[in-house]
Every structure is written in structure tokens, then in C-alpha cells.
Amino acid sequence: MSKTIHIKLTDNRRIEMLRLIKIYYREEFEENLSDFRAESMLKFFIETLGHPVYNQAIQDARAFIAEKLDDLDATFHEKED
């Protein structure tokens, strides 16, 4: 059974992301984005990149934990007679 992951930003994070998108667009393209266009871009990025980035983060965390568990075994394993 597969769960659908819904990426939801907190209000503060959404406001900050919109602010940063507007700053980036203004600095890179010398054009101001409306709130609507910035929100559209944020929605596009979340829908397009959100799941792949989330999945990569899960894979990276899994690899990190597996490495630490291997280290734990190697570090604390006691030889049995």
C-alpha cells in the first residue's frame, strides 16, 4: 500500500520562500514578480521538485543510518568464544 506524500509548507516558510523567489527574480532578471506569479512559481517547484528531493533525502538518511549501524557493529562487537 502506497502513501501519497503531500508537501505542505508552514505559513512562515511559504512567506519566506515567496520573498526569496521575488528577490532572486529581481536580481537575476531585473523584473519584479507579482505575488501571484511568485506563488505560481513556488507551486510549480514544489510539484516538480518536491517529491524527487524528498525521496532523495529519505535515501540519504537511510544510507547514513545504515553506515552508522555498520560502525556500531564494528566498534562494539565482542568476540564470542
N, CA, C and O of each residue as an XYZ file, in Angstrom:
324
protein
N       0.841     -1.181      0.000
C       0.000      0.000      0.000
C       0.886      1.244      0.000
O       1.755      1.390      0.859
N       0.669      2.116     -0.940
C       1.491      3.309     -1.106
C       0.805      4.523     -0.505
O      -0.394      4.732     -0.692
N       1.574      5.315      0.214
C       1.058      6.558      0.770
C       1.458      7.708     -0.143
O       2.568      7.731     -0.673
N       0.567      8.641     -0.321
C       0.886      9.842     -1.066
C       1.422     10.877     -0.086
O       0.801     11.163      0.938
N       2.563     11.425     -0.408
C       3.173     12.456      0.422
C       2.699     13.808     -0.091
O       2.897     14.139     -1.260
N       2.088     14.567      0.764
C       1.667     15.926      0.414
C       2.638     16.889      1.070
O       2.746     16.941      2.295
N       3.334     17.641      0.255
C       4.311     18.592      0.770
C       3.571     19.879      1.098
O       2.987     20.520      0.225
N       3.607     20.236      2.350
C       2.926     21.447      2.814
C       3.932     22.298      3.573
O       4.583     21.839      4.511
N       4.040     23.533      3.149
C       4.926     24.475      3.825
C       4.160     25.184      4.934
O       2.964     25.448      4.813
N       4.869     25.485      6.011
C       4.253     26.321      7.036
C       4.023     27.712      6.438
O       4.642     28.077      5.438
N       3.144     28.467      7.049
C       2.881     29.817      6.545
C       4.148     30.657      6.525
O       4.405     31.379      5.562
N       4.937     30.564      7.587
C       6.180     31.348      7.644
C       7.172     30.918      6.570
O       7.822     31.763      5.953
N       7.294     29.616      6.343
C       8.222     29.142      5.319
C       7.742     29.557      3.935
O       8.548     29.961      3.097
N       6.436     29.464      3.685
C       5.881     29.867      2.387
C       6.156     31.356      2.135
O       6.580     31.734      1.042
N       5.917     32.189      3.137
C       6.166     33.630      3.009
C       7.642     33.885      2.701
O       7.970     34.706      1.844
N       8.523     33.180      3.400
C       9.965     33.359      3.174
C      10.368     32.879      1.785
O      11.165     33.536      1.116
N       9.835     31.754      1.344
C      10.163     31.246      0.008
C       9.679     32.216     -1.074
O      10.391     32.467     -2.045
N       8.486     32.753     -0.910
C       7.972     33.732     -1.872
C       8.844     34.977     -1.895
O       9.126     35.522     -2.962
N       9.268     35.423     -0.731
C      10.153     36.594     -0.655
C      11.461     36.323     -1.396
O      11.938     37.172     -2.149
N      12.038     35.141     -1.182
C      13.305     34.803     -1.823
C      13.165     34.632     -3.332
O      14.064     35.009     -4.084
N      12.067     34.077     -3.770
C      11.823     33.943     -5.211
C      11.752     35.330     -5.850
O      12.333     35.558     -6.911
N      11.052     36.240     -5.214
C      10.928     37.600     -5.757
C      12.282     38.310     -5.789
O      12.601     39.001     -6.757
N      13.065     38.141     -4.744
C      14.403     38.749     -4.719
C      15.268     38.156     -5.822
O      15.915     38.894     -6.565
N      15.288     36.838     -5.938
C      16.094     36.180     -6.963
C      15.708     36.656     -8.363
O      16.568     37.000     -9.174
N      14.414     36.669     -8.630
C      13.935     37.062     -9.949
C      14.315     38.512    -10.256
O      14.722     38.834    -11.372
N      14.176     39.384     -9.246
C      14.525     40.793     -9.440
C      16.021     40.950     -9.712
O      16.418     41.709    -10.596
N      16.857     40.223     -8.942
C      18.305     40.355     -9.110
C      18.809     39.710    -10.391
O      19.719     40.239    -11.029
N      18.236     38.584    -10.775
C      18.709     37.868    -11.965
C      18.133     38.402    -13.264
O      18.815     38.411    -14.289
N      16.881     38.847    -13.231
C      16.192     39.226    -14.469
C      15.753     40.687    -14.491
O      15.134     41.140    -15.454
N      16.077     41.421    -13.428
C      15.741     42.839    -13.325
C      14.269     43.086    -13.606
O      13.897     44.012    -14.327
N      13.440     42.229    -13.014
C      11.997     42.345    -13.187
C      11.331     41.954    -11.870
O      11.764     41.021    -11.194
N      10.289     42.668    -11.526
C       9.557     42.347    -10.303
C       8.444     41.354    -10.599
O       7.718     41.480    -11.585
N       8.330     40.370     -9.728
C       7.247     39.389     -9.845
C       6.073     39.825     -8.983
O       6.261     40.345     -7.882
N       4.883     39.617     -9.474
C       3.701     39.848     -8.654
C       3.595     38.711     -7.642
O       4.229     37.668     -7.801
N       2.801     38.915     -6.616
C       2.567     37.847     -5.640
C       2.021     36.604     -6.331
O       2.426     35.485     -6.016
N       1.110     36.800     -7.265
C       0.501     35.674     -7.980
C       1.542     34.872     -8.752
O       1.543     33.642     -8.700
N       2.423     35.558     -9.465
C       3.453     34.859    -10.252
C       4.447     34.154     -9.349
O       4.873     33.040     -9.651
N       4.824     34.786     -8.243
C       5.745     34.148     -7.302
C       5.101     32.900     -6.714
O       5.756     31.865     -6.590
N       3.821     32.989     -6.351
C       3.096     31.836     -5.815
C       3.005     30.726     -6.864
O       3.148     29.550     -6.530
N       2.773     31.082     -8.110
C       2.716     30.091     -9.191
C       4.055     29.384     -9.366
O       4.106     28.169     -9.562
N       5.133     30.154     -9.292
C       6.461     29.548     -9.412
C       6.739     28.612     -8.246
O       7.252     27.511     -8.445
N       6.406     29.039     -7.033
C       6.626     28.189     -5.869
C       5.834     26.899     -5.999
O       6.362     25.819     -5.735
N       4.578     27.000     -6.401
C       3.747     25.807     -6.586
C       4.368     24.873     -7.629
O       4.418     23.660     -7.426
N       4.837     25.435     -8.737
C       5.483     24.635     -9.782
C       6.704     23.899     -9.233
O       6.872     22.704     -9.475
N       7.555     24.611     -8.494
C       8.761     23.981     -7.960
C       8.427     22.888     -6.951
O       9.059     21.832     -6.951
N       7.449     23.129     -6.102
C       7.068     22.103     -5.135
C       6.527     20.874     -5.851
O       6.901     19.748     -5.522
N       5.641     21.084     -6.835
C       5.055     19.961     -7.558
C       6.086     19.216     -8.394
O       6.019     17.993     -8.520
N       7.041     19.947     -8.967
C       8.030     19.337     -9.858
C       9.213     18.744     -9.105
O       9.657     17.638     -9.416
N       9.723     19.471     -8.122
C      10.938     19.057     -7.430
C      10.690     18.462     -6.048
O      11.537     17.738     -5.525
N       9.563     18.756     -5.465
C       9.310     18.351     -4.088
C       9.470     16.869     -3.840
O      10.206     16.465     -2.940
N       8.790     16.055     -4.627
C       8.845     14.613     -4.399
C      10.224     14.014     -4.681
O      10.706     13.218     -3.876
N      10.878     14.365     -5.795
C      12.226     13.822     -6.002
C      13.217     14.231     -4.907
O      14.039     13.420     -4.480
N      13.143     15.477     -4.457
C      14.051     15.932     -3.400
C      13.733     15.213     -2.094
O      14.642     14.789     -1.381
N      12.452     15.074     -1.781
C      12.029     14.356     -0.575
C      12.530     12.910     -0.623
O      13.094     12.412      0.351
N      12.322     12.243     -1.755
C      12.756     10.855     -1.890
C      14.268     10.724     -1.767
O      14.759      9.771     -1.163
N      15.008     11.672     -2.332
C      16.464     11.636     -2.216
C      16.887     11.830     -0.772
O      17.829     11.185     -0.313
N      16.212     12.702     -0.056
C      16.527     12.919      1.359
C      16.294     11.645      2.166
O      17.088     11.315      3.047
N      15.218     10.933      1.873
C      14.941      9.663      2.563
C      16.041      8.649      2.249
O      16.519      7.959      3.149
N      16.444      8.553      0.989
C      17.526      7.626      0.624
C      18.829      8.000      1.314
O      19.545      7.124      1.800
N      19.144      9.290      1.362
C      20.368      9.743      2.021
C      20.327      9.437      3.521
O      21.324      9.002      4.097
N      19.175      9.666      4.148
C      19.041      9.379      5.582
C      19.177      7.881      5.838
O      19.828      7.471      6.799
N      18.571      7.069      4.990
C      18.668      5.615      5.132
C      20.125      5.153      5.009
O      20.578      4.322      5.796
N      20.855      5.684      4.033
C      22.264      5.316      3.855
C      23.092      5.760      5.055
O      23.969      5.025      5.509
N      22.824      6.952      5.570
C      23.541      7.471      6.727
C      23.314      6.573      7.942
O      24.261      6.214      8.642
N      22.061      6.216      8.186
C      21.746      5.362      9.339
C      22.362      3.980      9.177
O      22.892      3.424     10.139
N      22.299      3.419      7.972
C      22.897      2.103      7.728
C      24.400      2.141      7.989
O      24.954      1.206      8.568
N      25.057      3.211      7.566
C      26.501      3.350      7.800
C      26.795      3.423      9.300
O      27.747      2.809      9.782
N      25.980      4.169     10.027
C      26.182      4.283     11.475
C      25.935      2.946     12.172
O      26.633      2.618     13.132
N      24.964      2.176     11.712
C      24.714      0.861     12.295
C      25.862     -0.095     12.013
O      26.225     -0.901     12.869
N      26.438     -0.009     10.812
C      27.614     -0.828     10.499
C      28.782     -0.448     11.397
O      29.505     -1.317     11.885
N      28.967      0.853     11.614
C      30.030      1.328     12.509
C      29.804      0.823     13.933
O      30.748      0.439     14.623
N      28.558      0.829     14.357
C      28.218      0.372     15.701
C      28.617     -1.095     15.877
O      29.216     -1.466     16.887
N      28.288     -1.906     14.908
C      28.636     -3.324     14.968
C      30.155     -3.509     14.989
O      30.675     -4.285     15.790
N      30.852     -2.810     14.125
C      32.303     -2.937     14.059
C      32.975     -2.409     15.323
O      33.970     -2.976     15.773
N      32.460     -1.364     15.884
C      33.074     -0.740     17.063
C      32.834     -1.520     18.337
O      33.733     -1.633     19.170
N      31.637     -2.060     18.505
C      31.276     -2.649     19.780
C      31.090     -4.169     19.757
O      30.696     -4.758     20.764
N      31.361     -4.786     18.653
C      31.183     -6.227     18.568
C      32.201     -6.931     19.489
O      33.400     -6.657     19.443
N      31.693     -7.821     20.301
C      32.554     -8.612     21.204
C      32.720    -10.001     20.630
O      31.757    -10.657     20.233
N      33.959    -10.427     20.596
C      34.273    -11.762     20.098
C      33.680    -12.800     21.057
O      33.832    -12.707     22.275
N      33.009    -13.777     20.477
C      32.427    -14.833     21.294
C      33.345    -16.046     21.276
O      33.984    -16.322     20.261
N      33.417    -16.776     22.387
C      34.279    -17.964     22.464
C      33.643    -19.164     21.824
O      34.238    -20.241     21.805
